[in-house]
Amino acid sequence: MKIKIKRKMYKTYYILLVYFIFFIVFGFIMSSPHEILEGFKKILFQSNILITDYIELGGIGAAFINSGLLSIACLFIIVMLGLKPNGAIVAALWLISGFGLFGKNIINVWPVIFGVWLYSKYQKEHFLNYVLIALFGTTLSPTFNEFSFTGIFPLWQGIIFGILTSVFIGFILPPLASYCIKLHQGYSLYNTGFAAGLLGTVLMSFLRLFGINFNKRLLWSTGHNLLFGIFLSILFISMIIIGYILNNKSFKNLFEILEQPGRLITDFFLIYGKGSSFINMGILGLVFTVFIVVIGADLNGPTIGGIFTIVGFGSFGKHIKNTIPVAFGALLASFLSIWDLTSPGLILAILFSTNLAPISGHFGWEFGMLSGFIHVCIVMQIGYLHGGINLYNNGFSGGIVAIILVPIISAFRQKFISGVDELKKDKDY
């Protein structure tokens, strides 16, 4: 009986493992062993700050193998800790997969994770209570590469300083992330990105005091839309099929998911089951893949990373009803901006603006569009503060938008509702 329960519990992990192995196989199909080896050298030993597209830097093969290996390693940690599958874990693993294509590699994530582990020991608590913060906290993993391999310090001094700094970041991130959720009240899904943005800003302020700054970076691959369009379509259609089968060959609970605001913490996986969650994830993936292609943008490491992040949070707060208004608001701001619609920063801003989906889900599509519009205005300026070491730059921006916008909406909305009630009373009288 126990064996059957355990097998059922880990079925989700088996499915995810197959997907991550698929990434590795795809990588070997697309590149020769020599190309993969040379690509890995570039990915592991060069700057990884925003925006570093691993497909442009190291090739398709190395990028997808890095993503697959990194995801499997994180999945292994979760299994070894005995954590049952839930929406947050699924979201974290798909986010790791996505950023395994731009910014996170199989070396630079471990100092931050180790730092969070040390914090758990300091608190005398089990690491399983902090593993999600550790995985999400790898947003600051480019710090290691910047100190180690960019020539700021001699190599061995840089590696030591990079490790120590990254471990320290991991150590202080959990209490900061726990506090930050109180600031935006769960209306920003990328909570760790907001906390990391604050931490990265403080770190860069110290470094700039001593004249240390990181060079800007923009690596952005083009010309792969047909290949990646087919790849992603197969991936997301398979999710819908798997979800349909797991959901007793039905789409039950899908409409119930669409009625959820998505505010943290809303776990679709636990509330509606893994089948409905996979269906929702697959639909989100197809919608945003088509969106990127239709507007003429590029499918590459960063944009696929953005799509994977949306897909992951399809089990933890996002669905088409609460994400599309935010994305359209961001798209509107992009049309009115001085930047080209398909420029890297704007495309990522549109995809990751869905971080603010709970605002749309809770207050309505109008406020969702407004949040997406404001998000683009802020995110295009805010990267300088942390020097690009916070990969969840849009999470930083989204947290700021939520902190500013939510109390204003709440105050005026409540005033409006009160006014309507008074009018009704007068009329009745």
C-alpha positions as CSV (number, residue, x, y, z in Angstrom):
1,M,0.0,0.0,0.0
2,K,2.8,2.4,1.0
3,I,4.6,1.7,-2.3
4,K,1.5,2.5,-4.3
5,I,1.0,5.8,-2.5
6,K,4.7,6.7,-3.0
7,R,4.5,5.9,-6.7
8,K,1.4,8.0,-7.0
9,M,3.1,10.8,-5.1
10,Y,6.1,10.8,-7.3
11,K,4.2,10.5,-10.6
12,T,4.6,14.2,-11.2
13,Y,8.3,14.0,-10.7
14,Y,8.6,11.2,-13.2
15,I,6.8,13.3,-15.7
16,L,9.0,16.3,-15.1
17,L,12.1,14.1,-15.3
18,V,11.1,12.9,-18.7
19,Y,10.7,16.5,-19.9
20,F,14.1,17.4,-18.6
21,I,15.7,14.4,-20.2
22,F,14.0,15.4,-23.4
23,F,15.8,18.7,-23.2
24,I,19.2,16.9,-22.9
25,V,18.4,14.6,-25.8
26,F,17.3,17.6,-27.9
27,G,20.6,19.3,-27.1
28,F,22.6,16.3,-28.3
29,I,20.5,16.1,-31.5
30,M,21.1,19.8,-32.2
31,S,24.9,20.0,-31.6
32,S,28.0,17.8,-31.9
33,P,29.9,16.8,-28.7
34,H,32.7,19.2,-29.6
35,E,30.2,22.1,-30.0
36,I,28.6,21.2,-26.7
37,L,31.9,21.1,-24.9
38,E,33.0,24.4,-26.3
39,G,29.6,25.9,-25.6
40,F,29.7,24.7,-22.0
41,K,33.1,26.4,-21.4
42,K,31.6,29.7,-22.5
43,I,28.4,29.2,-20.4
44,L,30.3,28.3,-17.2
45,F,33.2,30.7,-17.4
46,Q,31.8,33.9,-18.8
47,S,29.6,36.7,-17.5
48,N,26.0,35.5,-17.0
49,I,24.2,38.8,-16.1
50,L,21.2,40.1,-17.9
51,I,20.8,39.5,-20.8
52,T,23.0,36.5,-21.6
53,D,21.3,34.1,-24.0
54,Y,23.0,30.8,-23.7
55,I,21.8,29.8,-27.1
56,E,23.8,32.7,-28.6
57,L,26.7,32.2,-26.2
58,G,27.2,28.5,-26.2
59,G,24.9,27.1,-28.9
60,I,21.5,25.2,-28.8
61,G,23.0,22.0,-27.6
62,A,25.0,23.3,-24.6
63,A,22.1,25.6,-23.6
64,F,19.4,22.9,-23.5
65,I,21.7,20.3,-21.9
66,N,22.6,22.9,-19.2
67,S,18.9,23.5,-18.6
68,G,18.1,19.8,-18.4
69,L,21.0,18.9,-16.1
70,L,20.3,21.8,-13.8
71,S,16.7,20.9,-13.6
72,I,17.4,17.3,-12.9
73,A,19.9,18.2,-10.1
74,C,17.3,20.4,-8.4
75,L,14.6,17.7,-8.9
76,F,17.0,15.3,-7.2
77,I,17.4,17.6,-4.2
78,I,13.6,17.8,-3.8
79,V,13.1,14.1,-4.1
80,M,15.9,13.4,-1.6
81,L,14.2,15.8,0.9
82,G,11.0,13.8,0.5
83,L,8.9,16.8,-0.5
84,K,5.5,15.9,-2.0
85,P,4.7,17.6,-5.3
86,N,2.8,20.9,-5.2
87,G,2.3,23.9,-7.4
88,A,5.2,25.9,-5.9
89,I,7.7,23.1,-6.6
90,V,6.5,22.7,-10.2
91,A,6.8,26.4,-10.7
92,A,10.3,26.5,-9.2
93,L,11.5,23.6,-11.4
94,W,10.1,25.1,-14.6
95,L,11.6,28.5,-13.7
96,I,15.0,26.7,-13.2
97,S,14.6,25.1,-16.6
98,G,13.8,28.4,-18.2
99,F,16.7,30.3,-16.6
100,G,18.9,27.4,-17.4
101,L,18.8,28.9,-20.9
102,F,19.9,32.3,-19.7
103,G,21.8,33.1,-16.5
104,K,21.9,30.0,-14.4
105,N,24.3,27.1,-15.0
106,I,25.3,23.9,-13.3
107,I,28.0,25.6,-11.3
108,N,26.9,29.1,-10.3
109,V,23.7,28.2,-8.5
110,W,25.3,26.1,-5.7
111,P,26.9,28.8,-3.6
112,V,23.5,30.6,-3.2
113,I,21.8,27.2,-2.4
114,F,24.5,26.4,0.1
115,G,24.0,29.8,1.8
116,V,20.3,29.1,2.2
117,W,21.2,25.6,3.6
118,L,23.5,27.3,6.2
119,Y,20.6,29.6,7.2
120,S,18.4,26.6,7.8
121,K,21.1,25.2,10.1
122,Y,21.4,28.5,11.8
123,Q,17.7,28.4,12.5
124,K,18.0,24.8,13.5
125,E,15.3,23.8,11.0
126,H,15.1,21.2,8.3
127,F,16.3,22.4,4.9
128,L,13.1,21.2,3.3
129,N,11.5,24.3,4.9
130,Y,13.8,26.5,2.8
131,V,14.5,24.6,-0.4
132,L,12.0,26.6,-2.4
133,I,13.6,29.9,-1.4
134,A,17.0,28.3,-2.3
135,L,15.8,27.4,-5.8
136,F,14.1,30.7,-6.4
137,G,17.1,32.5,-4.8
138,T,19.4,31.3,-7.6
139,T,18.2,34.5,-9.3
140,L,21.4,36.0,-7.9
141,S,23.7,33.2,-9.2
142,P,25.4,35.5,-11.8
143,T,27.2,37.2,-8.9
144,F,29.5,34.2,-8.8
145,N,30.5,34.5,-12.5
146,E,31.0,38.3,-12.3
147,F,33.4,38.1,-9.4
148,S,35.2,35.0,-10.7
149,F,35.6,35.2,-14.4
150,T,35.3,38.8,-15.6
151,G,38.7,40.0,-14.6
152,I,37.6,42.3,-11.8
153,F,39.9,40.2,-9.5
154,P,42.7,37.7,-10.2
155,L,41.2,34.3,-10.9
156,W,41.5,32.5,-7.6
157,Q,40.8,35.6,-5.5
158,G,37.7,36.2,-7.7
159,I,36.5,32.6,-7.3
160,I,36.9,32.8,-3.5
161,F,35.3,36.2,-3.3
162,G,32.5,35.1,-5.6
163,I,31.8,32.0,-3.5
164,L,31.8,33.9,-0.2
165,T,29.6,36.7,-1.6
166,S,27.1,34.2,-3.1
167,V,26.9,32.1,0.1
168,F,26.3,35.3,2.1
169,I,23.5,36.3,-0.3
170,G,21.9,32.9,0.1
171,F,22.2,33.2,3.9
172,I,20.4,36.5,4.3
173,L,17.8,36.0,1.5
174,P,15.3,33.8,3.4
175,P,14.3,36.4,6.1
176,L,14.3,39.2,3.5
177,A,12.0,37.2,1.1
178,S,9.7,36.3,4.0
179,Y,9.3,40.0,4.9
180,C,8.9,41.2,1.3
181,I,5.7,39.2,0.8
182,K,4.1,41.4,3.5
183,L,4.9,44.5,1.5
184,H,3.1,43.5,-1.7
185,Q,0.6,41.3,0.1
186,G,0.9,38.4,-2.4
187,Y,0.0,40.4,-5.5
188,S,3.5,39.9,-7.0
189,L,4.1,36.2,-7.8
190,Y,7.8,36.6,-8.2
191,N,8.4,37.5,-4.5
192,T,12.0,36.3,-4.4
193,G,12.8,38.4,-7.4
194,F,11.6,41.5,-5.5
195,A,13.7,40.5,-2.5
196,A,16.7,39.7,-4.7
197,G,16.4,43.1,-6.4
198,L,16.6,44.9,-3.1
199,L,19.6,42.8,-2.1
200,G,21.3,43.2,-5.5
201,T,20.8,47.0,-5.3
202,V,22.5,47.1,-1.9
203,L,25.4,44.9,-3.1
204,M,26.0,47.0,-6.3
205,S,25.8,50.2,-4.2
206,F,28.7,48.9,-2.1
207,L,30.7,47.8,-5.1
208,R,30.2,51.1,-6.9
209,L,31.4,52.9,-3.9
210,F,34.8,51.3,-4.5
211,G,34.7,51.9,-8.3
212,I,33.6,48.3,-9.2
213,N,30.9,48.0,-11.8
214,F,29.8,45.3,-14.1
215,N,29.8,45.7,-17.9
216,K,26.4,45.7,-19.6
217,R,25.7,42.6,-21.6
218,L,23.3,41.7,-24.4
219,L,23.5,38.4,-26.2
220,W,20.3,37.6,-28.1
221,S,20.0,34.8,-30.7
222,T,17.7,35.1,-33.7
223,G,16.4,33.0,-36.6
224,H,15.2,29.9,-34.6
225,N,11.4,30.6,-34.6
226,L,10.4,27.6,-36.7
227,L,12.6,25.1,-34.9
228,F,11.6,26.3,-31.4
229,G,8.0,26.9,-32.4
230,I,7.7,23.2,-33.3
231,F,9.7,22.2,-30.2
232,L,7.5,24.2,-27.8
233,S,4.3,23.2,-29.5
234,I,5.1,19.5,-29.0
235,L,6.1,20.2,-25.4
236,F,2.9,22.1,-24.5
237,I,0.5,19.9,-26.4
238,S,1.9,16.9,-24.6
239,M,1.2,18.7,-21.3
240,I,-2.4,19.1,-22.3
241,I,-2.7,15.5,-23.3
242,I,-1.0,14.3,-20.1
243,G,-3.1,16.5,-18.0
244,Y,-6.3,15.3,-19.8
245,I,-5.3,11.7,-19.1
246,L,-4.4,12.4,-15.4
247,N,-7.7,14.3,-15.1
248,N,-9.7,11.2,-15.9
249,K,-9.9,12.1,-19.5
250,S,-11.7,15.4,-18.9
251,F,-11.2,19.1,-18.6
252,K,-13.0,19.3,-15.2
253,N,-11.8,22.0,-12.8
254,L,-10.3,24.1,-15.6
255,F,-13.0,26.7,-15.5
256,E,-12.7,26.8,-11.7
257,I,-9.0,27.6,-12.1
258,L,-10.0,30.5,-14.3
259,E,-12.1,32.0,-11.5
260,Q,-9.2,32.1,-9.1
261,P,-7.5,35.5,-8.6
262,G,-4.1,33.8,-8.2
263,R,-2.8,35.8,-5.3
264,L,0.0,34.2,-3.3
265,I,-0.5,31.5,-2.1
266,T,-2.9,29.9,-4.5
267,D,-1.8,26.3,-5.3
268,F,-3.7,25.0,-8.3
269,F,-1.9,21.7,-8.0
270,L,-3.2,21.0,-4.5
271,I,-6.6,22.5,-5.0
272,Y,-7.6,21.1,-8.4
273,G,-5.1,18.3,-9.0
274,K,-2.1,17.7,-11.2
275,G,-4.2,16.9,-14.2
276,S,-6.0,20.3,-14.3
277,S,-2.7,22.0,-13.6
278,F,-0.9,20.4,-16.5
279,I,-3.7,21.3,-18.8
280,N,-3.6,24.9,-17.6
281,M,0.2,25.0,-18.0
282,G,0.0,23.6,-21.5
283,I,-2.6,26.2,-22.6
284,L,-0.5,29.0,-21.2
285,G,2.6,27.8,-23.0
286,L,0.8,27.6,-26.3
287,V,-0.8,31.0,-25.9
288,F,2.4,32.8,-25.1
289,T,4.4,30.9,-27.7
290,V,1.9,32.0,-30.4
291,F,2.0,35.5,-29.0
292,I,5.8,35.8,-29.4
293,V,5.6,34.5,-33.0
294,V,2.6,36.7,-34.0
295,I,4.2,39.9,-32.9
296,G,7.4,39.0,-34.8
297,A,9.7,38.6,-31.8
298,D,12.4,35.9,-31.4
299,L,12.1,32.5,-29.7
300,N,15.4,32.1,-28.0
301,G,16.9,31.4,-24.6
302,P,15.4,34.4,-22.7
303,T,12.0,34.3,-24.3
304,I,11.7,30.5,-23.9
305,G,12.8,31.1,-20.3
306,G,10.0,33.6,-19.9
307,I,7.5,31.2,-21.4
308,F,8.7,28.3,-19.2
309,T,8.3,30.6,-16.1
310,I,4.7,31.4,-17.1
311,V,4.1,27.7,-17.7
312,G,5.5,26.8,-14.3
313,F,3.3,29.3,-12.5
314,G,0.3,27.8,-14.4
315,S,0.3,25.5,-11.3
316,F,0.7,28.3,-8.9
317,G,-1.4,31.4,-9.6
318,K,-1.5,32.0,-13.4
319,H,-4.1,31.3,-16.0
320,I,-5.1,32.9,-19.3
321,K,-7.8,35.0,-17.7
322,N,-5.5,36.8,-15.2
323,T,-2.4,36.9,-17.3
324,I,-3.7,38.2,-20.7
325,P,-4.9,41.6,-19.4
326,V,-1.6,42.3,-17.8
327,A,0.3,41.3,-20.9
328,F,-1.9,43.5,-23.1
329,G,-1.3,46.4,-20.7
330,A,2.4,45.8,-21.1
331,L,2.0,45.5,-24.9
332,L,0.2,48.8,-25.0
333,A,3.0,50.5,-23.1
334,S,5.5,48.9,-25.6
335,F,3.6,50.4,-28.6
336,L,3.8,53.9,-27.0
337,S,7.4,53.6,-25.9
338,I,10.6,54.9,-27.6
339,W,11.9,51.3,-27.9
340,D,11.1,48.9,-30.7
341,L,8.3,46.4,-29.9
342,T,10.5,43.4,-30.5
343,S,13.5,44.7,-28.6
344,P,14.8,42.2,-26.0
345,G,14.0,44.3,-22.9
346,L,10.4,44.9,-24.0
347,I,9.7,41.4,-25.0
348,L,10.9,40.1,-21.6
349,A,8.9,42.8,-19.9
350,I,5.7,41.7,-21.6
351,L,6.3,38.0,-20.7
352,F,7.3,38.6,-17.1
353,S,4.7,41.3,-16.5
354,T,2.4,38.3,-15.9
355,N,4.0,38.3,-12.4
356,L,1.2,40.8,-11.6
357,A,-1.6,38.4,-12.7
358,P,-3.1,38.5,-9.2
359,I,-3.9,42.2,-9.6
360,S,-5.9,41.4,-12.7
361,G,-7.5,38.4,-11.0
362,H,-8.5,40.2,-7.9
363,F,-9.4,43.7,-9.0
364,G,-10.4,43.1,-12.6
365,W,-9.0,43.2,-16.1
366,E,-8.8,47.1,-16.2
367,F,-6.4,47.2,-13.3
368,G,-4.5,44.2,-14.7
369,M,-3.9,46.3,-17.9
370,L,-2.9,49.3,-15.8
371,S,-0.4,47.2,-13.8
372,G,1.2,45.8,-17.0
373,F,1.5,49.3,-18.4
374,I,3.2,50.6,-15.3
375,H,5.4,47.6,-15.0
376,V,7.0,48.2,-18.4
377,C,7.6,51.9,-17.5
378,I,9.5,50.8,-14.4
379,V,11.3,47.6,-15.5
380,M,13.0,49.4,-18.5
381,Q,14.8,51.6,-16.0
382,I,15.4,49.5,-12.9
383,G,18.1,47.1,-14.1
384,Y,20.9,49.6,-13.5
385,L,20.2,49.4,-9.7
386,H,21.3,45.8,-9.4
387,G,23.7,45.8,-12.3
388,G,22.0,42.9,-14.0
389,I,22.9,40.3,-11.3
390,N,19.2,39.8,-10.4
391,L,17.9,37.6,-13.2
392,Y,14.3,38.2,-12.0
393,N,14.5,41.9,-12.8
394,N,10.8,41.9,-13.7
395,G,10.1,40.4,-10.2
396,F,11.9,43.4,-8.7
397,S,9.8,45.8,-10.8
398,G,6.6,43.8,-10.2
399,G,7.0,44.1,-6.5
400,I,7.4,47.8,-6.7
401,V,4.3,48.1,-8.9
402,A,2.2,46.0,-6.5
403,I,3.4,48.0,-3.5
404,I,2.4,51.3,-5.1
405,L,-0.7,50.2,-7.1
406,V,-2.5,47.9,-4.7
407,P,-3.1,50.3,-1.8
408,I,-4.2,53.0,-4.3
409,I,-6.7,50.7,-6.0
410,S,-8.0,49.4,-2.7
411,A,-8.5,52.9,-1.3
412,F,-10.3,54.4,-4.3
413,R,-12.2,51.2,-5.1
414,Q,-13.5,51.1,-1.5
415,K,-14.5,54.8,-1.8
416,F,-16.3,54.1,-5.0
417,I,-18.2,51.1,-3.6
418,S,-19.1,53.1,-0.5
419,G,-20.4,55.9,-2.8
420,V,-22.5,53.5,-4.8
421,D,-24.0,52.0,-1.6
422,E,-24.9,55.5,-0.4
423,L,-26.7,56.3,-3.7
424,K,-28.6,53.0,-3.4
425,K,-29.7,53.9,0.1
426,D,-30.8,57.4,-1.0
427,K,-32.8,55.9,-3.9
428,D,-34.4,53.3,-1.6
429,Y,-35.3,56.1,0.8
